[in-house]
Amino acid sequence: MQINIANNSGFYLARYDTMIKVFIVEDERPIAELIRLSLPRQEYSCTMVYDGIEACDMLKDHRFDLILLDVMLPGADGFEIMDYIRPSGTPVIFITARRDLNDRVRGLELGADDYITKPFLPGELIARIKANLRRSRVQESHIN
Ligand code: CA
């Protein structure tokens, strides 16, 4: 099924099926917004939630191509949310504010594919997203 959607400005139409669906879980709204604005709107469709419980609810019914997951969140933290994501095999990039090695190590141990430390530059974020999508597509093509 192909659905034509308009972006926020309303004048660009894209085929939703061909867009990369990114789920942004980040309670600091300016950062969530920065991420969304960093991703070219012709290619990426972003869904944002600001709370850990909302994130878990959303993950029950929706599939994404990639998830950007903050560690410190109200409701449920990033580590807890990993339990909901892992069965789907969706690639996860942890976003961490702390320059805390323990958070990164724990995220990776729990099955995250990568991490990015705040503050980050949009270019670095996009490069990491692309690298992780490439990797997950290679893995899928080996399975199928
Ligand atoms: Ca946070």
Backbone and ligand atoms as CSV (ligand in chain L), in Angstrom:
chain,resi,resn,atom,element,x,y,z
A,1,MET,N,N,0.844,-1.189,0.000
A,1,MET,CA,C,0.000,0.000,0.000
A,1,MET,C,C,0.878,1.237,0.000
A,2,GLN,N,N,0.519,2.180,-0.822
A,2,GLN,CA,C,1.277,3.421,-0.836
A,2,GLN,C,C,0.377,4.581,-0.465
A,3,ILE,N,N,0.843,5.354,0.474
A,3,ILE,CA,C,0.047,6.482,0.957
A,3,ILE,C,C,0.838,7.747,0.648
A,4,ASN,N,N,0.195,8.703,0.069
A,4,ASN,CA,C,0.860,9.983,-0.116
A,4,ASN,C,C,0.674,10.824,1.134
A,5,ILE,N,N,1.785,11.296,1.656
A,5,ILE,CA,C,1.668,12.151,2.840
A,5,ILE,C,C,2.325,13.496,2.565
A,6,ALA,N,N,1.854,14.473,3.235
A,6,ALA,CA,C,2.457,15.804,3.148
A,6,ALA,C,C,3.292,16.019,4.399
A,7,ASN,N,N,4.391,16.711,4.259
A,7,ASN,CA,C,5.169,17.022,5.458
A,7,ASN,C,C,4.562,18.236,6.144
A,8,ASN,N,N,5.239,18.723,7.177
A,8,ASN,CA,C,4.674,19.824,7.970
A,8,ASN,C,C,4.344,21.052,7.135
A,9,SER,N,N,5.186,21.333,6.163
A,9,SER,CA,C,4.944,22.536,5.367
A,9,SER,C,C,3.858,22.281,4.316
A,10,GLY,N,N,3.516,21.010,4.099
A,10,GLY,CA,C,2.338,20.707,3.296
A,10,GLY,C,C,2.528,20.671,1.802
A,11,PHE,N,N,3.696,21.063,1.291
A,11,PHE,CA,C,3.792,21.135,-0.164
A,11,PHE,C,C,4.633,20.023,-0.778
A,12,TYR,N,N,5.232,19.204,0.055
A,12,TYR,CA,C,6.025,18.120,-0.510
A,12,TYR,C,C,5.293,16.796,-0.315
A,13,LEU,N,N,5.095,16.071,-1.373
A,13,LEU,CA,C,4.430,14.776,-1.249
A,13,LEU,C,C,5.434,13.663,-1.507
A,14,ALA,N,N,5.375,12.653,-0.668
A,14,ALA,CA,C,6.299,11.539,-0.846
A,14,ALA,C,C,5.527,10.251,-0.713
A,15,ARG,N,N,6.091,9.200,-1.223
A,15,ARG,CA,C,5.487,7.895,-1.031
A,15,ARG,C,C,5.971,7.342,0.289
A,16,TYR,N,N,5.051,7.197,1.212
A,16,TYR,CA,C,5.391,6.811,2.584
A,16,TYR,C,C,6.155,5.491,2.609
A,17,ASP,N,N,5.762,4.576,1.741
A,17,ASP,CA,C,6.397,3.255,1.726
A,17,ASP,C,C,7.891,3.300,1.453
A,18,THR,N,N,8.322,4.279,0.682
A,18,THR,CA,C,9.732,4.324,0.313
A,18,THR,C,C,10.546,5.139,1.314
A,19,MET,N,N,9.881,5.740,2.282
A,19,MET,CA,C,10.604,6.561,3.242
A,19,MET,C,C,11.179,5.706,4.358
A,20,ILE,N,N,12.262,6.198,4.925
A,20,ILE,CA,C,12.898,5.524,6.054
A,20,ILE,C,C,12.192,5.990,7.320
A,21,LYS,N,N,11.627,5.026,8.032
A,21,LYS,CA,C,10.837,5.379,9.216
A,21,LYS,C,C,11.711,5.352,10.466
A,22,VAL,N,N,11.887,6.525,11.036
A,22,VAL,CA,C,12.747,6.677,12.201
A,22,VAL,C,C,11.887,7.017,13.415
A,23,PHE,N,N,12.157,6.316,14.493
A,23,PHE,CA,C,11.439,6.566,15.748
A,23,PHE,C,C,12.404,7.278,16.695
A,24,ILE,N,N,12.024,8.472,17.120
A,24,ILE,CA,C,12.879,9.284,17.990
A,24,ILE,C,C,12.266,9.292,19.396
A,25,VAL,N,N,13.008,8.750,20.356
A,25,VAL,CA,C,12.543,8.718,21.745
A,25,VAL,C,C,13.495,9.601,22.541
A,26,GLU,N,N,13.036,10.772,22.877
A,26,GLU,CA,C,13.912,11.786,23.505
A,26,GLU,C,C,13.031,12.791,24.236
A,27,ASP,N,N,13.239,12.925,25.546
A,27,ASP,CA,C,12.370,13.836,26.310
A,27,ASP,C,C,12.789,15.297,26.210
A,28,GLU,N,N,14.003,15.566,25.763
A,28,GLU,CA,C,14.397,16.962,25.556
A,28,GLU,C,C,13.918,17.378,24.171
A,29,ARG,N,N,12.813,18.102,24.161
A,29,ARG,CA,C,12.156,18.398,22.883
A,29,ARG,C,C,13.048,19.132,21.889
A,30,PRO,N,N,13.875,20.091,22.326
A,30,PRO,CA,C,14.738,20.751,21.332
A,30,PRO,C,C,15.678,19.759,20.637
A,31,ILE,N,N,16.125,18.752,21.378
A,31,ILE,CA,C,17.021,17.764,20.767
A,31,ILE,C,C,16.245,16.869,19.814
A,32,ALA,N,N,15.050,16.447,20.238
A,32,ALA,CA,C,14.207,15.640,19.337
A,32,ALA,C,C,13.935,16.412,18.044
A,33,GLU,N,N,13.653,17.684,18.201
A,33,GLU,CA,C,13.361,18.536,17.043
A,33,GLU,C,C,14.602,18.711,16.169
A,34,LEU,N,N,15.744,18.877,16.804
A,34,LEU,CA,C,16.993,19.011,16.053
A,34,LEU,C,C,17.247,17.755,15.207
A,35,ILE,N,N,16.973,16.599,15.807
A,35,ILE,CA,C,17.158,15.343,15.080
A,35,ILE,C,C,16.228,15.306,13.869
A,36,ARG,N,N,14.970,15.630,14.117
A,36,ARG,CA,C,13.991,15.595,13.022
A,36,ARG,C,C,14.403,16.543,11.893
A,37,LEU,N,N,14.842,17.731,12.265
A,37,LEU,CA,C,15.209,18.720,11.253
A,37,LEU,C,C,16.507,18.347,10.528
A,38,SER,N,N,17.323,17.516,11.187
A,38,SER,CA,C,18.587,17.105,10.571
A,38,SER,C,C,18.377,16.086,9.457
A,39,LEU,N,N,17.255,15.385,9.513
A,39,LEU,CA,C,17.032,14.297,8.561
A,39,LEU,C,C,16.255,14.826,7.352
A,40,PRO,N,N,16.801,14.668,6.149
A,40,PRO,CA,C,16.120,15.206,4.969
A,40,PRO,C,C,14.690,14.681,4.861
A,41,ARG,N,N,13.742,15.586,4.743
A,41,ARG,CA,C,12.327,15.209,4.815
A,41,ARG,C,C,11.860,14.420,3.596
A,42,GLN,N,N,12.640,14.474,2.522
A,42,GLN,CA,C,12.270,13.693,1.342
A,42,GLN,C,C,12.512,12.201,1.581
A,43,GLU,N,N,13.443,11.902,2.487
A,43,GLU,CA,C,13.843,10.501,2.684
A,43,GLU,C,C,13.341,9.909,3.990
A,44,TYR,N,N,13.182,10.755,5.004
A,44,TYR,CA,C,12.913,10.233,6.349
A,44,TYR,C,C,11.544,10.657,6.863
A,45,SER,N,N,10.851,9.707,7.446
A,45,SER,CA,C,9.604,10.008,8.135
A,45,SER,C,C,9.864,9.789,9.624
A,46,CYS,N,N,9.736,10.845,10.428
A,46,CYS,CA,C,10.087,10.763,11.848
A,46,CYS,C,C,8.849,10.717,12.727
A,47,THR,N,N,8.875,9.805,13.678
A,47,THR,CA,C,7.855,9.764,14.721
A,47,THR,C,C,8.581,10.067,16.023
A,48,MET,N,N,8.044,11.016,16.813
A,48,MET,CA,C,8.734,11.399,18.038
A,48,MET,C,C,7.845,11.138,19.247
A,49,VAL,N,N,8.426,10.601,20.304
A,49,VAL,CA,C,7.742,10.577,21.599
A,49,VAL,C,C,8.722,11.089,22.652
A,50,TYR,N,N,8.172,11.594,23.759
A,50,TYR,CA,C,8.991,12.285,24.761
A,50,TYR,C,C,8.977,11.556,26.098
A,51,ASP,N,N,8.501,10.335,26.095
A,51,ASP,CA,C,8.265,9.615,27.339
A,51,ASP,C,C,8.473,8.117,27.103
A,52,GLY,N,N,9.023,7.437,28.112
A,52,GLY,CA,C,9.335,6.030,27.958
A,52,GLY,C,C,8.113,5.132,27.804
A,53,ILE,N,N,7.038,5.453,28.501
A,53,ILE,CA,C,5.818,4.644,28.427
A,53,ILE,C,C,5.182,4.768,27.037
A,54,GLU,N,N,5.130,6.020,26.554
A,54,GLU,CA,C,4.611,6.247,25.204
A,54,GLU,C,C,5.425,5.463,24.180
A,55,ALA,N,N,6.729,5.423,24.400
A,55,ALA,CA,C,7.606,4.709,23.463
A,55,ALA,C,C,7.236,3.223,23.431
A,56,CYS,N,N,7.034,2.623,24.612
A,56,CYS,CA,C,6.691,1.201,24.678
A,56,CYS,C,C,5.345,0.954,23.998
A,57,ASP,N,N,4.376,1.836,24.231
A,57,ASP,CA,C,3.056,1.696,23.594
A,57,ASP,C,C,3.184,1.734,22.078
A,58,MET,N,N,3.940,2.672,21.601
A,58,MET,CA,C,4.110,2.846,20.155
A,58,MET,C,C,4.779,1.607,19.537
A,59,LEU,N,N,5.726,1.022,20.278
A,59,LEU,CA,C,6.471,-0.113,19.742
A,59,LEU,C,C,5.622,-1.380,19.653
A,60,LYS,N,N,4.520,-1.412,20.400
A,60,LYS,CA,C,3.649,-2.597,20.330
A,60,LYS,C,C,2.962,-2.695,18.974
A,61,ASP,N,N,2.653,-1.542,18.383
A,61,ASP,CA,C,1.832,-1.529,17.160
A,61,ASP,C,C,2.551,-1.058,15.908
A,62,HIS,N,N,3.759,-0.546,16.039
A,62,HIS,CA,C,4.397,0.054,14.865
A,62,HIS,C,C,5.788,-0.515,14.633
A,63,ARG,N,N,6.121,-0.608,13.360
A,63,ARG,CA,C,7.480,-1.030,13.003
A,63,ARG,C,C,8.231,0.170,12.460
A,64,PHE,N,N,9.493,0.244,12.792
A,64,PHE,CA,C,10.341,1.332,12.306
A,64,PHE,C,C,11.586,0.731,11.662
A,65,ASP,N,N,12.248,1.549,10.851
A,65,ASP,CA,C,13.497,1.088,10.240
A,65,ASP,C,C,14.682,1.296,11.170
A,66,LEU,N,N,14.554,2.308,12.031
A,66,LEU,CA,C,15.651,2.621,12.945
A,66,LEU,C,C,15.104,3.408,14.140
A,67,ILE,N,N,15.697,3.175,15.315
A,67,ILE,CA,C,15.236,3.862,16.524
A,67,ILE,C,C,16.395,4.624,17.157
A,68,LEU,N,N,16.126,5.889,17.460
A,68,LEU,CA,C,17.081,6.716,18.200
A,68,LEU,C,C,16.544,6.817,19.615
A,69,LEU,N,N,17.305,6.310,20.571
A,69,LEU,CA,C,16.772,6.093,21.910
A,69,LEU,C,C,17.611,6.799,22.962
A,70,ASP,N,N,16.990,7.754,23.631
A,70,ASP,CA,C,17.647,8.441,24.743
A,70,ASP,C,C,17.734,7.473,25.923
A,71,VAL,N,N,18.710,7.674,26.794
A,71,VAL,CA,C,18.848,6.785,27.948
A,71,VAL,C,C,17.967,7.252,29.100
A,72,MET,N,N,18.108,8.513,29.494
A,72,MET,CA,C,17.375,9.046,30.651
A,72,MET,C,C,16.044,9.612,30.181
A,73,LEU,N,N,14.957,8.917,30.545
A,73,LEU,CA,C,13.618,9.301,30.092
A,73,LEU,C,C,12.636,9.173,31.244
A,74,PRO,N,N,11.585,9.987,31.264
A,74,PRO,CA,C,10.524,9.747,32.240
A,74,PRO,C,C,9.742,8.486,31.853
A,75,GLY,N,N,9.172,7.800,32.826
A,75,GLY,CA,C,8.348,6.621,32.526
A,75,GLY,C,C,9.164,5.352,32.529
A,76,ALA,N,N,9.886,5.122,31.458
A,76,ALA,CA,C,10.766,3.956,31.379
A,76,ALA,C,C,12.056,4.420,30.726
A,77,ASP,N,N,13.190,3.977,31.217
A,77,ASP,CA,C,14.436,4.457,30.615
A,77,ASP,C,C,14.803,3.644,29.368
A,78,GLY,N,N,15.792,4.129,28.668
A,78,GLY,CA,C,16.196,3.512,27.405
A,78,GLY,C,C,16.543,2.036,27.549
A,79,PHE,N,N,17.132,1.691,28.689
A,79,PHE,CA,C,17.514,0.293,28.889
A,79,PHE,C,C,16.271,-0.604,28.966
A,80,GLU,N,N,15.238,-0.104,29.667
A,80,GLU,CA,C,13.985,-0.881,29.776
A,80,GLU,C,C,13.297,-1.005,28.413
A,81,ILE,N,N,13.335,0.077,27.659
A,81,ILE,CA,C,12.666,0.082,26.351
A,81,ILE,C,C,13.318,-0.925,25.397
A,82,MET,N,N,14.597,-1.189,25.611
A,82,MET,CA,C,15.290,-2.172,24.768
A,82,MET,C,C,14.590,-3.533,24.780
A,83,ASP,N,N,13.943,-3.878,25.899
A,83,ASP,CA,C,13.225,-5.159,25.984
A,83,ASP,C,C,12.121,-5.256,24.930
A,84,TYR,N,N,11.519,-4.097,24.627
A,84,TYR,CA,C,10.426,-4.068,23.645
A,84,TYR,C,C,10.960,-4.073,22.216
A,85,ILE,N,N,12.164,-3.577,22.070
A,85,ILE,CA,C,12.700,-3.408,20.708
A,85,ILE,C,C,13.410,-4.670,20.233
A,86,ARG,N,N,14.118,-5.294,21.136
A,86,ARG,CA,C,15.032,-6.371,20.745
A,86,ARG,C,C,14.372,-7.464,19.896
A,87,PRO,N,N,13.157,-7.934,20.253
A,87,PRO,CA,C,12.560,-9.002,19.438
A,87,PRO,C,C,12.353,-8.612,17.973
A,88,SER,N,N,12.179,-7.308,17.718
A,88,SER,CA,C,11.925,-6.863,16.345
A,88,SER,C,C,13.203,-6.817,15.508
A,89,GLY,N,N,14.354,-6.768,16.168
A,89,GLY,CA,C,15.607,-6.677,15.439
A,89,GLY,C,C,15.870,-5.312,14.811
A,90,THR,N,N,15.033,-4.332,15.144
A,90,THR,CA,C,15.217,-2.987,14.595
A,90,THR,C,C,16.515,-2.368,15.120
A,91,PRO,N,N,17.332,-1.793,14.228
A,91,PRO,CA,C,18.568,-1.178,14.727
A,91,PRO,C,C,18.298,-0.006,15.674
A,92,VAL,N,N,19.100,0.084,16.716
A,92,VAL,CA,C,18.937,1.109,17.753
A,92,VAL,C,C,20.241,1.886,17.914
A,93,ILE,N,N,20.121,3.196,17.916
A,93,ILE,CA,C,21.250,4.058,18.279
A,93,ILE,C,C,20.875,4.743,19.591
A,94,PHE,N,N,21.653,4.487,20.622
A,94,PHE,CA,C,21.424,5.156,21.902
A,94,PHE,C,C,21.922,6.593,21.830
A,95,ILE,N,N,21.124,7.489,22.439
A,95,ILE,CA,C,21.545,8.881,22.561
A,95,ILE,C,C,21.845,9.083,24.029
A,96,THR,N,N,23.039,9.478,24.362
A,96,THR,CA,C,23.316,9.690,25.772
A,96,THR,C,C,23.881,11.073,26.025
A,97,ALA,N,N,23.378,11.707,27.071
A,97,ALA,CA,C,23.844,13.044,27.434
A,97,ALA,C,C,25.155,12.932,28.196
A,98,ARG,N,N,25.256,11.882,28.912
A,98,ARG,CA,C,26.431,11.745,29.754
A,98,ARG,C,C,27.597,11.231,28.923
A,99,ARG,N,N,28.737,11.718,29.288
A,99,ARG,CA,C,29.930,11.117,28.692
A,99,ARG,C,C,30.313,9.938,29.579
A,100,ASP,N,N,29.333,9.121,29.815
A,100,ASP,CA,C,29.477,8.042,30.772
A,100,ASP,C,C,29.668,6.732,30.025
A,101,LEU,N,N,30.853,6.205,30.181
A,101,LEU,CA,C,31.188,4.969,29.489
A,101,LEU,C,C,30.239,3.841,29.882
A,102,ASN,N,N,29.801,3.822,31.149
A,102,ASN,CA,C,28.925,2.743,31.609
A,102,ASN,C,C,27.618,2.678,30.826
A,103,ASP,N,N,27.026,3.855,30.535
A,103,ASP,CA,C,25.783,3.893,29.766
A,103,ASP,C,C,25.983,3.297,28.376
A,104,ARG,N,N,27.097,3.679,27.759
A,104,ARG,CA,C,27.342,3.191,26.394
A,104,ARG,C,C,27.559,1.686,26.391
A,105,VAL,N,N,28.365,1.239,27.364
A,105,VAL,CA,C,28.663,-0.197,27.429
A,105,VAL,C,C,27.377,-0.974,27.688
A,106,ARG,N,N,26.572,-0.467,28.633
A,106,ARG,CA,C,25.340,-1.190,28.968
A,106,ARG,C,C,24.396,-1.208,27.773
A,107,GLY,N,N,24.287,-0.072,27.087
A,107,GLY,CA,C,23.445,-0.012,25.890
A,107,GLY,C,C,23.874,-1.041,24.859
A,108,LEU,N,N,25.150,-1.118,24.621
A,108,LEU,CA,C,25.654,-2.064,23.614
A,108,LEU,C,C,25.433,-3.502,24.078
A,109,GLU,N,N,25.616,-3.737,25.369
A,109,GLU,CA,C,25.391,-5.090,25.898
A,109,GLU,C,C,23.935,-5.508,25.763
A,110,LEU,N,N,23.037,-4.537,25.883
A,110,LEU,CA,C,21.608,-4.836,25.792
A,110,LEU,C,C,21.140,-4.975,24.347
A,111,GLY,N,N,22.024,-4.786,23.411
A,111,GLY,CA,C,21.661,-5.026,22.020
A,111,GLY,C,C,21.579,-3.790,21.157
A,112,ALA,N,N,21.959,-2.618,21.687
A,112,ALA,CA,C,21.999,-1.425,20.833
A,112,ALA,C,C,23.074,-1.629,19.769
A,113,ASP,N,N,22.887,-1.012,18.620
A,113,ASP,CA,C,23.836,-1.168,17.524
A,113,ASP,C,C,24.913,-0.097,17.556
A,114,ASP,N,N,24.581,1.038,18.174
A,114,ASP,CA,C,25.508,2.163,18.144
A,114,ASP,C,C,25.064,3.154,19.216
A,115,TYR,N,N,25.863,4.171,19.431
A,115,TYR,CA,C,25.448,5.241,20.340
A,115,TYR,C,C,25.997,6.555,19.822
A,116,ILE,N,N,25.366,7.623,20.247
A,116,ILE,CA,C,25.842,8.959,19.919
A,116,ILE,C,C,25.734,9.787,21.199
A,117,THR,N,N,26.734,10.623,21.437
A,117,THR,CA,C,26.771,11.390,22.677
A,117,THR,C,C,26.368,12.835,22.406
A,118,LYS,N,N,25.432,13.315,23.225
A,118,LYS,CA,C,25.023,14.722,23.123
A,118,LYS,C,C,26.128,15.604,23.703
A,119,PRO,N,N,26.433,16.763,23.162
A,119,PRO,CA,C,25.854,17.303,21.926
A,119,PRO,C,C,26.530,16.682,20.707
A,120,PHE,N,N,25.760,16.511,19.630
A,120,PHE,CA,C,26.334,15.931,18.411
A,120,PHE,C,C,26.019,16.846,17.241
A,121,LEU,N,N,26.778,16.694,16.195
A,121,LEU,CA,C,26.529,17.478,14.982
A,121,LEU,C,C,25.588,16.681,14.085
A,122,PRO,N,N,24.679,17.374,13.386
A,122,PRO,CA,C,23.756,16.673,12.489
A,122,PRO,C,C,24.480,15.746,11.505
A,123,GLY,N,N,25.635,16.177,11.028
A,123,GLY,CA,C,26.379,15.342,10.069
A,123,GLY,C,C,26.787,14.005,10.657
A,124,GLU,N,N,27.198,14.025,11.915
A,124,GLU,CA,C,27.600,12.774,12.564
A,124,GLU,C,C,26.388,11.866,12.749
A,125,LEU,N,N,25.283,12.461,13.153
A,125,LEU,CA,C,24.055,11.688,13.357
A,125,LEU,C,C,23.636,10.991,12.055
A,126,ILE,N,N,23.617,11.753,10.974
A,126,ILE,CA,C,23.186,11.180,9.692
A,126,ILE,C,C,24.144,10.072,9.255
A,127,ALA,N,N,25.430,10.305,9.442
A,127,ALA,CA,C,26.415,9.282,9.050
A,127,ALA,C,C,26.178,7.989,9.829
A,128,ARG,N,N,25.889,8.120,11.118
A,128,ARG,CA,C,25.654,6.925,11.931
A,128,ARG,C,C,24.347,6.228,11.532
A,129,ILE,N,N,23.326,7.025,11.268
A,129,ILE,CA,C,22.051,6.438,10.838
A,129,ILE,C,C,22.253,5.651,9.546
A,130,LYS,N,N,22.933,6.264,8.597
A,130,LYS,CA,C,23.132,5.584,7.306
A,130,LYS,C,C,23.943,4.308,7.461
A,131,ALA,N,N,24.991,4.375,8.293
A,131,ALA,CA,C,25.834,3.190,8.485
A,131,ALA,C,C,25.017,2.053,9.108
A,132,ASN,N,N,24.171,2.383,10.073
A,132,ASN,CA,C,23.371,1.348,10.746
A,132,ASN,C,C,22.289,0.779,9.839
A,133,LEU,N,N,21.699,1.633,9.008
A,133,LEU,CA,C,20.697,1.138,8.056
A,133,LEU,C,C,21.341,0.202,7.030
A,134,ARG,N,N,22.528,0.586,6.580
A,134,ARG,CA,C,23.247,-0.268,5.622
A,134,ARG,C,C,23.497,-1.633,6.223
A,135,ARG,N,N,23.987,-1.624,7.468
A,135,ARG,CA,C,24.290,-2.883,8.147
A,135,ARG,C,C,23.041,-3.739,8.305
A,136,SER,N,N,21.926,-3.119,8.704
A,136,SER,CA,C,20.719,-3.921,8.933
A,136,SER,C,C,20.176,-4.452,7.621
A,137,ARG,N,N,20.365,-3.706,6.534
A,137,ARG,CA,C,19.892,-4.209,5.238
A,137,ARG,C,C,20.736,-5.368,4.753
A,138,VAL,N,N,22.028,-5.294,5.009
A,138,VAL,CA,C,22.912,-6.403,4.636
A,138,VAL,C,C,22.481,-7.646,5.400
A,139,GLN,N,N,22.201,-7.484,6.704
A,139,GLN,CA,C,21.785,-8.631,7.520
A,139,GLN,C,C,20.463,-9.202,7.015
A,140,GLU,N,N,19.513,-8.323,6.690
A,140,GLU,CA,C,18.226,-8.792,6.188
A,140,GLU,C,C,18.398,-9.583,4.912
A,141,SER,N,N,19.252,-9.084,4.026
A,141,SER,CA,C,19.399,-9.760,2.735
A,141,SER,C,C,20.066,-11.123,2.911
A,142,HIS,N,N,20.844,-11.276,4.001
A,142,HIS,CA,C,21.434,-12.598,4.272
A,142,HIS,C,C,20.374,-13.567,4.806
A,143,ILE,N,N,19.397,-13.009,5.536
A,143,ILE,CA,C,18.358,-13.858,6.120
A,143,ILE,C,C,17.345,-14.274,5.055
A,144,ASN,N,N,16.946,-13.308,4.209
A,144,ASN,CA,C,15.885,-13.578,3.218
A,144,ASN,C,C,16.374,-14.401,2.015
L,1,CA,CA,CA,16.719,12.528,28.522
